[in-house]
Amino acid sequence: MNNPLPTPTPRRAAVFFIFVTIMLDMLSFGIIIPVLPTLVEEFTSGDTRQAAEIYGLMGTAWAIMQFICSPIQGALSDRFGRRPIILLSNVGLGIDYMVMALAPNLAWLFAGRVISGIASSSFSTAGAYIADVTSVNDRAAAFGKIGVAFGLGFVLGPAIGGLLGASDPRLPFWGAGITSLLNACYGYFVLPESLAPEKRMPFSWKRANPVGSLILLRSHHELFGLATANFLTSLAHVVLPSVTVLYLGYRYGWGATTVGLTMAAVGVGAMIVQGALVKPITARLGERRALAVGLLCGAVGFCIYGFAPNGFVYCFGIPVMAFWGLTGPSAQSLMTRHVSHQEQGQLQGAIGSLMGIAGLIGPTIFTQTFARFIAPESEWQLPGAPFLLASMLLLAAMAIAWRATRPRAM
């Protein structure tokens, strides 16, 4: 594979910057999680029901923007390079969070969430950057480090946001905005371009719209199978933010502190696997088998979550689930092999669109499943049903990915 960055040193520096960028973006995103619902409730004069409805609409709007804008930013990065798209996104997020900090009413706050969904779509460009600057053999490990950045930012963000929000619910927005702008300044001076001008592709709305970007995924049998498995994996992942808090409180009577520590343990486990174990495991097993092992561990972990009779048994599922972290880096690496340098941005944009679709439909699927199986009139009282459904999705993803990546006779 030809790389625009000729020596190992700038590659490591570039991967490190992308790591920092993703971590700070997720940190900024996580910082506002504890306080955004409170701020919405303030604007509804303390009407919790109305605040919940509006907060849900904000989440939907954010996911729609991700679905629409991920392929656009990916295609723009294929045309103009990765560097300007990533830096502009950082600047856009910084300004947006500051606008939200100053929001005088719900309309401003809602608009801020829409803009945030647009600007944070640069995750697809960051993925394309990693594909540009890493060799085929090192790519899974590099994508694993990006997974660590996601986890680290998401674990630290809510904790920092909670501390800042204790004094003023708008303070975390200022913190998120300043963090994003400082990251843009840092990147302006240290981030090199990864896509050489001669390897760029003209911008086309046919490629940039969500439907057009998804057509790329049908260009190769293995790519389509992996994309399908990736969508099912993303859909299964939605169960965690959708029902975990409700489930742990309903079934085990856990309070906010215990739930928070448990979710932090899940994040730490995933970071250990993605940061330290992806490279040796994929080197030993190969990406195809590592992908299958990751999906199988995720399915088993969800079964433990769903059937655990008490919190002690539930915690046994955490280290098993941690190895689900093998899935994303292995799948991403395998998928990047089937597109050219000029199409890496489009590929990552298409993956982002699939995640957007999963984010749109997943919460309804899993919350309704949970509600159905705890209803008094339900024949089966099975609170863990959403996790069992997620387990079945991962088993289906494993079967599809294994079949799609099998060696073909020449």
FENZIJO-V559828 format. One record per pair of residues at least 6 apart in sequence whose ideal C-beta (glycine too) atoms are under 8 Angstrom apart, sorted by the first residue. I is the first residue (numbers start at 1). J is the second residue. Records with the same first field share a line. If there is no record, write none. Layout:
# FENZIJO-V559828
I->J + J
This chain:
# FENZIJO-V559828
1->135 + 136
2->341
3->11 + 132 + 133 + 134 + 135 + 194
4->132 + 133 + 193 + 194 + 195 + 196 + 199
5->11 + 14 + 132 + 133 + 192 + 194
10->133 + 192
11->133 + 134
13->190 + 192
14->129 + 133 + 191 + 192 + 194
15->130 + 133 + 134 + 142 + 145
17->186 + 187 + 190 + 191
18->86 + 126 + 129 + 130 + 146 + 149
19->145 + 146 + 148 + 149
20->149 + 183 + 186
21->86 + 90 + 126 + 149 + 183 + 187
22->123 + 126 + 146 + 149 + 150 + 153
23->149 + 150 + 152 + 153
24->153 + 179 + 180 + 183
25->90 + 93 + 120 + 122 + 123 + 153 + 180 + 183
26->149 + 150 + 152 + 153 + 154 + 157
27->152 + 153 + 156 + 157 + 160 + 176 + 179
28->93 + 97 + 153 + 157 + 175 + 176 + 177 + 179 + 180
29->116 + 120 + 153 + 154 + 157 + 176
30->153 + 154 + 155 + 156 + 157 + 158 + 160 + 161
31->157 + 158 + 160 + 161 + 164 + 172 + 173 + 175 + 176 + 179
32->97 + 100 + 161 + 172 + 173 + 176
33->157 + 158 + 161
34->158 + 161 + 162 + 165 + 172
35->161 + 162 + 164 + 165 + 169 + 170 + 172 + 173
36->55 + 58
37->51 + 52 + 55
38->165 + 169
39->103 + 109 + 169 + 170
40->51 + 54 + 55 + 58 + 106 + 109
41->47 + 48 + 51
42->169
43->51 + 105 + 106 + 109
44->50 + 51 + 54 + 106
54->106 + 110
57->110
58->109 + 110 + 113
59->363
60->360
61->110 + 113 + 114 + 117
62->113 + 114 + 116 + 117
63->117 + 356 + 359 + 360
64->117 + 356 + 360
65->114 + 116 + 117 + 118 + 121
66->117 + 120 + 121 + 352 + 353 + 355 + 356 + 359
67->210 + 352 + 353 + 356 + 357 + 359 + 360
68->210 + 353 + 356
69->117 + 118 + 121
70->121 + 123 + 124 + 210 + 213 + 348 + 349 + 350 + 351 + 352 + 353 + 355 + 356
71->124 + 207 + 208 + 209 + 210 + 212 + 213 + 214 + 346 + 349 + 350 + 352 + 353
72->121 + 208 + 209 + 349
73->85 + 89 + 121 + 122 + 124 + 125 + 345 + 349
74->124 + 125 + 128 + 208 + 213 + 345 + 346 + 347 + 348 + 349 + 350 + 352
75->203 + 204 + 207 + 208 + 213 + 345 + 346 + 349
76->85 + 203 + 208 + 345
77->85 + 86 + 124 + 125 + 128 + 129 + 195 + 345
78->128 + 195 + 200 + 201 + 203 + 207 + 342 + 343 + 344 + 345 + 346
79->200 + 201 + 202 + 203
80->200 + 203
81->193 + 194 + 195 + 197 + 200
82->125 + 126 + 128 + 129 + 132 + 193 + 194 + 195 + 345
83->187 + 191 + 192 + 193 + 194
85->122 + 125
86->122 + 125 + 126 + 129 + 187 + 191
87->184 + 187 + 188 + 191
89->119 + 120 + 121 + 122 + 125
90->122 + 180 + 181 + 183 + 184 + 187
91->180 + 181 + 184
92->115 + 118 + 119
93->116 + 119 + 120 + 176 + 177 + 180
94->177 + 178 + 179 + 180 + 181 + 184
95->177 + 181
96->112 + 115 + 116 + 119 + 177
97->112 + 116 + 173 + 174 + 176 + 177 + 180
98->173 + 174 + 177
99->108 + 111 + 112 + 115
100->108 + 109 + 112 + 113 + 116 + 173
101->170 + 171 + 173 + 174 + 177
102->108 + 170
103->109 + 112
121->349 + 352
123->348 + 352
124->345 + 348 + 349 + 351 + 352
125->345 + 348
126->146 + 348
127->143 + 146 + 332 + 344 + 348 + 351
128->195 + 344 + 345 + 347 + 348
129->194
130->139 + 142 + 143 + 146
131->139 + 336 + 344 + 347 + 348
132->194 + 195 + 341 + 344
133->194
134->142
136->333 + 337
138->279
139->329 + 332 + 333 + 336
140->278 + 279 + 282 + 287 + 290 + 329 + 330 + 332 + 333
141->278 + 279 + 282 + 329
142->329
143->278 + 328 + 329 + 332 + 333
144->273 + 274 + 275 + 278 + 279 + 325 + 328 + 329
145->274 + 275
146->329
147->270 + 271 + 274 + 275 + 278 + 325 + 328 + 329
148->271 + 274 + 275
151->267 + 268 + 270 + 271 + 274
152->267 + 271
154->267
155->264 + 267 + 268 + 271
158->260
160->172 + 175
161->172 + 175
164->171 + 172 + 175
165->171 + 172
195->341 + 344
199->341 + 342
200->342
201->207 + 342 + 343
204->212
205->212
206->212
207->213 + 216 + 346
208->346 + 349
210->353 + 356
213->346 + 349 + 350 + 353
214->350 + 353 + 354
216->223 + 339 + 343 + 346 + 347 + 350
217->223 + 224 + 227 + 347 + 350
218->224
219->338 + 339
220->338
221->404
222->334 + 338 + 404 + 405
223->335 + 338 + 339
224->404
225->400 + 401 + 403 + 404 + 405
226->331 + 334 + 335 + 401 + 404 + 405
227->335 + 350 + 351 + 354
228->397 + 400 + 404
229->291 + 295 + 331 + 397 + 398 + 400 + 401 + 404
230->331 + 335 + 351 + 354 + 397
231->354 + 357 + 358
232->393 + 394 + 396 + 397 + 400
233->295 + 298 + 327 + 328 + 331 + 393 + 394 + 397
234->354 + 355 + 358 + 359 + 362
235->358 + 361 + 362 + 365 + 393
236->298 + 302 + 390 + 391 + 393 + 394 + 397
237->358 + 362 + 390
238->358 + 359 + 362 + 363 + 365 + 366
239->302 + 362 + 366 + 386 + 387 + 389 + 390
240->266
241->363
242->362 + 363 + 366 + 367 + 386
243->366 + 367 + 370 + 386
244->259 + 263
245->259
246->367 + 370
247->305 + 370 + 383 + 384 + 386 + 387
248->254 + 258 + 259 + 262 + 311 + 314
249->255 + 259
250->374 + 383
251->383 + 384
252->310 + 311 + 314
254->262 + 311
258->311
262->315 + 318
265->315 + 318
266->318 + 321 + 322
269->318 + 319 + 321 + 322 + 325
270->321 + 322 + 324 + 325
271->325
272->322
273->322 + 323 + 325 + 326
274->325 + 326 + 328 + 329
277->323 + 325 + 326
278->290 + 325 + 326 + 329 + 330
281->290 + 293 + 326
282->290 + 326 + 329 + 330 + 333
285->293
287->330 + 333 + 334
288->330 + 334 + 402 + 405
290->326 + 330
291->326 + 327 + 330 + 331 + 334 + 398 + 401 + 405
292->398 + 401 + 402
293->323 + 326
294->323 + 324 + 325 + 326 + 327 + 328 + 330
295->324 + 327 + 394 + 395 + 397 + 398 + 401
296->394 + 395 + 398
297->320 + 321 + 322 + 323 + 324 + 326
298->321 + 323 + 324 + 327 + 391 + 394
299->391 + 392 + 394 + 395 + 398
300->320 + 391
301->317 + 318 + 320 + 321 + 324
302->317 + 321 + 387 + 388 + 390 + 391 + 394
303->387 + 388 + 391
304->313 + 314 + 316 + 317 + 320
305->314 + 317 + 321 + 384 + 387
306->382 + 384 + 385 + 386 + 387 + 388 + 391
307->384 + 388
308->314 + 316 + 317 + 384
324->394
331->401
332->351
334->405
335->347 + 351
336->344 + 347
339->346 + 347
365->389
366->386 + 389 + 390
367->386
369->385 + 386 + 389
370->383 + 385 + 386
372->378 + 385
373->380 + 381 + 382 + 383 + 385
374->381 + 383
382->388
